[in-house]
Amino acid sequence: MKYVIIGVVVVVVVVAAVLVLVLPTLHRVPVQYVGSPSGYEAFVPSSQTVNYHGHTDPVGILILSNGTTIQNVVWNGKYAGRIIHDHNAIEQLNNQFLVQTDPVNYQPYVPLQDFYVIKGQVPIEQATINGQTYYVIIEVNSISVANMSGFFTYEGWINNFVAAINTPGTYAAVLPGNSPVFTWENLTGTVAYQTMTYGSLLYYSGGGVVLVLPNGTLIPYGLISPFGVDVPFNSPSQVYNPSS
């Protein structure tokens, strides 16, 4: 009887040790680092939010530097509330201006969209929230504020913008107030004027900026909640002159 009891105790101890090692592994969801260490990724919020661990967080898509898109992404942590506020501000301006016409080139206004660029890889993990699968950007608080910045442009150009900032030779420039680009009778001219208009109405924002691609293509955009300085498209120092 003595040996039987000892044997049972030994078996119980071994089984308990195995469970301690195995159970955390079964329930742990690995963190994935997506994107390029030297590239730029972009979080594009929708108007949806979720409650995650007691916090209201924005939901959107994540566009990686190679063009891959991840749906149902949650921004959790630093600046979540600011992103929700800025997105709602852009939406309110869209509701106000989309019934109007650009007074300079007489083209109808178009919907603009805010998005938030992160320099380097983004840590995400899978989570189930209210029965639905999401990909949560975690450890946002550990990402240097200098490596994040907010922008807005025509919603149909977000993918092009991300591709452009990941293209060597692309640079940012400011349009002077009398730039002829604002009078161009095309989508570029309308978006340029519209970003400047929105920028004058948004808190801590600005417009009338363009990405200049190596082939000369322009993508007008505006700055919104510019967090840091290591995203070079956040504080352009040169002026764009289309005649040069």
N, C-alpha and C positions, 0 to 999 in steps of 0.2 A: 504493500500500500504506500509505503514511503516513497518508493521509486516511481510509482504511477503519478503521485502528486507532483513530484519534481518534474517529471516529463511533461505534464500538462502545463505547469508554470512556464517551462522553457518554450513550449509551443506557443503559448499565449504571448510571451514576450517577443518572440520572433515575428509572429503575425502582426502585432502592434507596431513593431519597427518597420515592417514592410508597408503597412498602411500609412504611416507618417511620411514615408518617402514617396509613395505612389499617389496618394490623394491630391496633394497640391499640384502635382504634374498633370493630373486628369482635369483639374478645374482651371489651370492657369492658361490664359490666352496670350500667346507670345506677342511682343511688341515688334512691329515691322517698321523699318526705316525706309521710306519710299522717296523717290526722286534722286537727284544728283547732288553729291557733296559740294560741287562747285556751280550748280545751276540754280534756277529760280522756279519755285512752285507757287501756285496761286489758289487761294481759297475763295470761292465765289458763293456768297450767301444767297439763300432763297428767302422767302418771307416766313419760312417755317422755323419754329423753335422747339426744343425739347427740354424737359426737366431731367437733368443728369446729376445724381448725387446731391440733390437739393439746390442746384443752380440752373438758371434758365440760360441755355446755350443756343447759338444760331446753328442752323443746319444748311448745308449747301453741297457743292461739289469741289473736289480738289483736282486741279489740272497740273500734271507733272511736267517737268522740263522737256520730256520727250513727247509730249502731247497726249499721253495716257490720261484718261479721266476716271476718277473714282467717285461713285455716287454715294449719297446718304452719309456725308461726312459731318461730324459735329466738332465745332471749335470749342474746346473746354479749357477754361483757365483765363489767363490774363487777356484783357481787352474784349472779352465776350460781350459784355454789356455795351461797350463802345461800338462794336461792329453792328449790333442790333440797332443802336441809335442812328448810326450813319446810314445803314441800309434803309431804315424807315424814312430818313430825311430825303434820300435820293428818290424813293418811291413817291413821296409827297410832291416833290418837284416835277416828277414825270406826270403825275395826275394833273398838275397845274399847267404844264407847258405843252403837253401832247395835243392839246386842242388849239394850239396857236401855230403861227408861221414865223420862221426866222425873218426878222425885219430887215436884214442886210442882204441876203441872197434869195429871199422869198420862197425858201424851201420849207416843207413841214418839219417840225421837230421830230426827233426819234427817241426811243427809250434808252436811257443811260443806265449803267449797272456799276455798282461798286465791287471791288475785289481787293484781296489782301495778299501781298507777295511775301514769301519767306525765302530767304537766301539759304540754300543748303537743303539737306534731307529733312523730312518731316516724320516724327514718330507717331504712328497710329496703332490702335488696337481695336479688335472687333468687340462689340458689346451689343447686348439685346436690351432694348428700351421699349417698354409697352408692347412686347411681343414682336418687334421689328428689329432687323439687324442694321446696325450703324457702324461706322468706322470713326472712332473718336481720336481727334488730334490730342494727344496727351503731352504732358511735360511742356506745355506752351510757356509756362513760367521759367523754364530753363533755357528757352531760346532767347538769345540776346535781342533786346529791343532795337539795337542797331541793325539787325538783320531782318526787320519786318517793316513794311510800309503799305499804306492804303492808296488806291487809285480808283478812278472811274472813267469810263469811256462808253461808246456805243456798245450795247449788249451783244451785238453780232460780231464784234471784233475782239472779244476777250481771248479766244484761242489764238488769234493772230498776234495779239499783244504779248502773250506768254511766249509764243514761238519767237517773236522779234527780240525780246530781251535776252533770250538764250542764243541769239545769233551773233557771233563775233562781228564787230564793226558797227552795230546799232548804237546810236547815242541819243540823248535827250536834249532838246533845245526849247527855248522860250520864244513865243511869237510876240513881237512888239505890238502895241495897241493899234498901230496903223498897218499891220501886215495885210497884204492882199489875200492871204489864205482865207481870211474871214469872209471874203466876198466871193470865193469860188462857188459857182452854182452847181455843186455836187455834194455828195455825202460828207466828204472831207471838210469842206467849208462849213457845212451846217454843224457838224460835230465840234469843230474847232470853236465856233461862236457859242455853241450851247454849253460846252465845258467851261468857257470863261464866264458865261451867265450864271451857271450853277455855282461855280466857285465863289462868285461874289455874294451868294446867298447862304452858303454853308459855313458853319463854324469851323475855324481852323482849316481852311481849304483854299484852293486856288485852281485856276484853269488856264487855258491858252498855252498849253505845253504840247509838244509833239515828240514822238519817237521818229527818228530818221533812220530808215533801214539802209543797208549798203547799196541797194538798187535805186534809192531815192524815194521810195514809198514813204508816205507820212501816215502816222496814226495819232490823231489828236487825243489828248487825255487830260484829266485833272488830278490833283492831289487831294486826298482826304485823310485826315488823321495821320499825317506822316510821322511814323514812329522814330525811325533811326536814320543814320547817315551812310551805312554800308551798302544800301541799295542805291546804286549810282543814278537811277532814273528818278530819284526822289527830289533832288536839288540840282537841276540843270543850271549850268553857269553860262552857256553860250546862247546867242540869239540866232534863230533860223532866218535866213534871207533867201527866199526862193529864186532870186536872180543870180545867186552866187554859184 
